[in-house]
Amino acid sequence: MSCFIIPMAQAIATSAYRKVNAKSIESSESPLKRNIPALEKMLWGGTVMLIVDHIINGELTWRFPFFSALESGGFPAMLRELLTVGVPMSLVLTAVWAVWTLVKAQRTASVGNEC
């Protein structure tokens, strides 16, 4: 229904952060900060996939009110989905990105130490 709004808001914020801080991101020693572009791509990719899925399933329409949740349950139903699906989805995606980034940095550091 509307669960993609939270990851999309996070993607917009991440894109804005990356654009404003581009030079400090590139020169950063923090693996998390250096991999902000990867998080950005994951968020935008997931958002686009969810939008397409919602259009295919008829949960997102081209006519007002656009979301099937608003037609059936009103704003409370939409807000409930944002909080119970959208927020956890964004948190899990960000956690997966953080773990992947830290594991990648650890593996790179251990390979560099072997030489």
TAPE-V642181 format. One line per field, one symbol per residue. ss: DSSP state (h for helix, s for strand, l for the rest). psi: psi as a letter, one per 40 degrees, with the letter a starting at -180 (. if undefined). burial: 1 if it has 24 or more other C-alpha atoms within 12 Angstrom, else 0. Layout:
ss = ???
psi = ???
burial = ???
//
This chain:
ss = lllhhhhhhhhhhhhhhhhhlhhhhhllllhhhhlhhhhhhhhhhhhhhhhhhhhhlllsllllllshhhhhlhhhhhhhhhhhhhhhhhhhhhhhhhhhhhhhhhhhhhhhhhl
psi = ceeeddddddddddddddddfdddddeiehddddedddddddddddddddddddddeeehieihedhdddddeadddddddddddddddddddddddddddddddddddddddd.
burial = 1111111101100110010000000000001111111111111101100110010000110000001110000000010011000110110011001100100000000000000
//
